[in-house]
Structure formats: structure tokens, C-alpha cells
Amino acid sequence: MGVDLKAQVFFTGGACTMRRFLGYLVAVLLVVVIGASGAVADTFFLYDQYGGTWQDANKSVANSEDDLMCWAAAASNILAWGHWETDTYNTTDLIFQHFQDHWTDAGGWMSWGWKWWFDGSPPPTSAYSYPDVPGGGNFYPTLNFNDYYASSTGGNLMSAIDTLLHQGKGVTLGLIKNGGSHAVTVWGYTFSTPGSYTSLYLTDADDGYLGLREYPLIWQEDAWYLGGGYSGWQIITVQALGSSPAPIPPSWLLLGTGVFSLFLLGRRRRLQKGNP
């Protein structure tokens, strides 16, 4: 329960002054204590600064053609967020379905899927997932994929994630644990002080959940690990893709534009009726 300073103003004279002083003192002490305990963390989200919102393509239990395509789901999330869609494939789920329709159900890399989406080129090996049905991808053949792509492996990968998100790139991660591998999409992180990272906000094709989940971060043995439901999973690779040259409007701006349009329409109708 907090101190309601306004409730104290009915007191008069010295009692009022003393109570207000004590209220201010309590507020200051709370700020000092919370700051010293590190309980307050700052958060950065990609879409707050660069528009759009999170995307979350999910696998389906009923579908046997997406079991190992977490990489394609992560790639689809970034393509949808970055406005790399087409008239036909204009949501993250439709983009993910396009990968399933044209690639084998096997492990792969987000970068392979992105490059194929741009210029139709296959991955450098067929030992993993590869396009086995022709006619897909190749939606931006006049653009140079490498102008938009960035990656990092080894070292302080959270620093790389931080930098890439601030550059306005959609970021995906490669994770490993006990011989297993997985891919997820990063949308934001928390930090106690700059460079002191505490958690990541991810979307995940395997969690059966539509939306963001927060996972703790652990730095150990010169590497970053996830906690929570992915406890023990190490971040080994960061792959990122910049957005389309077309600007990405923030969700609040899209809503505001619609409201403003309704206001103008209503005003025009009132003027036609002779009312201001």
C-alpha cells in the first residue's frame, strides 16, 4: 500500500508540513532501496523503435511436414515483420507454409531460407533441408541479399544481439543442448545496466503458444545460456535480416490513422448537414 500524499492536505500547520515531509522521505527511500536492489530492469523491444510487432509462426501437431523446420518458422517471422511478404504470402503463417511446400522437413539455417526467398538460390548442401519442389522463393531477385543480412558466432553474443536489434534488424538465434539444436526469434531483452543483460523475449515455433515468452539469461563458461523452460540451452549463432526498404508503420500509428479517418469522415458529414 502506498502513501497517498493528497489525503494528508486536510491537516493544518506543522502537522501537515511534517506529514508531507515524511511522505516525500518515504518515496525517496523507496527509490533508493529499489535501485540498490537491482529490482528495476530496463527493456528494449525491436518493434517499439522500428515499427511492426512480434511474429510467431508455430508448428502444428497435425502436420508431419514441419517437425524439424523451426529454422523456417524463425525465418518466416522476420520476413513477415520486415515487410518481405508478397501479395500471396503476406502473413508469417503463409510464409512458413510456403517453406513447407517447397523444402524438405529437416534442419537448416534461417540464412538459407532468406536467401532463397530473395533470389531462389538453394543452400550450399543438400545434407540438410533443401528445396525439393521447384517454383518457390525468388521474390526479390534484383536485391542483394548480403546488403540486408548479418550474423555472429562466438564471443559475447548478447552484445551482438543488442547491436543488431538497435540497427533495426530482425534477429534469430541458433541454440544447442546435448546434441540437439533449435532456432527461435528474438524481439527484445531486459538489462539492469547497459551491457548487463538479464532476459530475452522470444517467440518459438515449438512451444504451442502464440506470443512472447521471457527467458532468463545466464553467462557461464564464456557463453550465454537460456534459463526457464530452455534451461541449459546455449546460444551459439545469431542470424539477422534487415527490413524491406518500405517503412514499417508502428501499430499505434496504424490505429491512430484509422481513428483520424473516421473523425474526418464524421466531420464532413456534419458539414454537409450544416452542422460544425
Secondary structure as the mmCIF struct_conf table of DSSP 4:
data_model
#
loop_
_struct_conf.conf_type_id
_struct_conf.id
_struct_conf.beg_label_comp_id
_struct_conf.beg_label_asym_id
_struct_conf.beg_label_seq_id
_struct_conf.end_label_comp_id
_struct_conf.end_label_asym_id
_struct_conf.end_label_seq_id
HELX_RH_3T_P HELX_RH_3T_P1 LEU A 5 GLN A 8
TURN_TY1_P TURN_TY1_P1 VAL A 9 PHE A 10
BEND BEND1 PHE A 11 PHE A 11
HELX_RH_AL_P HELX_RH_AL_P1 GLY A 13 SER A 37
TURN_TY1_P TURN_TY1_P2 GLY A 38 GLY A 38
STRN STRN1 ASP A 42 PHE A 45
HELX_RH_AL_P HELX_RH_AL_P2 LEU A 46 TYR A 50
STRN STRN2 GLY A 52 GLY A 52
TURN_TY1_P TURN_TY1_P3 VAL A 61 ALA A 62
TURN_TY1_P TURN_TY1_P4 SER A 64 GLU A 65
TURN_TY1_P TURN_TY1_P5 ASP A 67 LEU A 68
HELX_RH_AL_P HELX_RH_AL_P3 CYS A 70 TRP A 81
TURN_TY1_P TURN_TY1_P6 GLY A 82 HIS A 83
BEND BEND2 ASP A 87 TYR A 89
BEND BEND3 THR A 91 THR A 91
HELX_RH_AL_P HELX_RH_AL_P4 THR A 92 HIS A 102
STRN STRN3 TRP A 103 TRP A 103
BEND BEND4 ASP A 105 ALA A 106
HELX_RH_AL_P HELX_RH_AL_P5 MET A 110 ASP A 119
HELX_LH_PP_P HELX_LH_PP_P1 SER A 121 PRO A 123
BEND BEND5 PRO A 124 PRO A 124
BEND BEND6 SER A 126 TYR A 128
STRN STRN4 PRO A 131 PRO A 131
BEND BEND7 VAL A 133 GLY A 135
BEND BEND8 PHE A 139 PHE A 139
TURN_TY1_P TURN_TY1_P7 PRO A 141 THR A 142
BEND BEND9 LEU A 143 LEU A 143
HELX_RH_3T_P HELX_RH_3T_P2 PHE A 145 ASP A 147
TURN_TY1_P TURN_TY1_P8 TYR A 148 TYR A 148
STRN STRN5 TYR A 149 THR A 153
BEND BEND10 GLY A 154 GLY A 155
HELX_RH_AL_P HELX_RH_AL_P6 LEU A 157 HIS A 166
TURN_TY1_P TURN_TY1_P9 GLN A 167 GLY A 168
STRN STRN6 LYS A 169 LYS A 177
TURN_TY1_P TURN_TY1_P10 ASN A 178 GLY A 179
STRN STRN7 GLY A 180 THR A 193
TURN_TY1_P TURN_TY1_P11 PRO A 194 GLY A 195
STRN STRN8 SER A 196 THR A 203
TURN_TY1_P TURN_TY1_P12 ALA A 205 ASP A 206
BEND BEND11 ASP A 207 GLY A 208
BEND BEND12 LEU A 210 GLY A 211
STRN STRN9 ARG A 213 GLN A 220
TURN_TY1_P TURN_TY1_P13 GLU A 221 ASP A 222
STRN STRN10 ALA A 223 LEU A 226
HELX_RH_3T_P HELX_RH_3T_P3 GLY A 228 TYR A 230
TURN_TY1_P TURN_TY1_P14 SER A 231 GLY A 232
HELX_LH_PP_P HELX_LH_PP_P2 TRP A 233 TRP A 233
STRN STRN11 GLN A 234 GLY A 242
HELX_LH_PP_P HELX_LH_PP_P3 SER A 243 SER A 244
BEND BEND13 PRO A 245 ALA A 246
STRN STRN12 PRO A 250 PRO A 250
HELX_RH_AL_P HELX_RH_AL_P7 SER A 251 GLN A 272
TURN_TY1_P TURN_TY1_P15 LYS A 273 GLY A 274
#
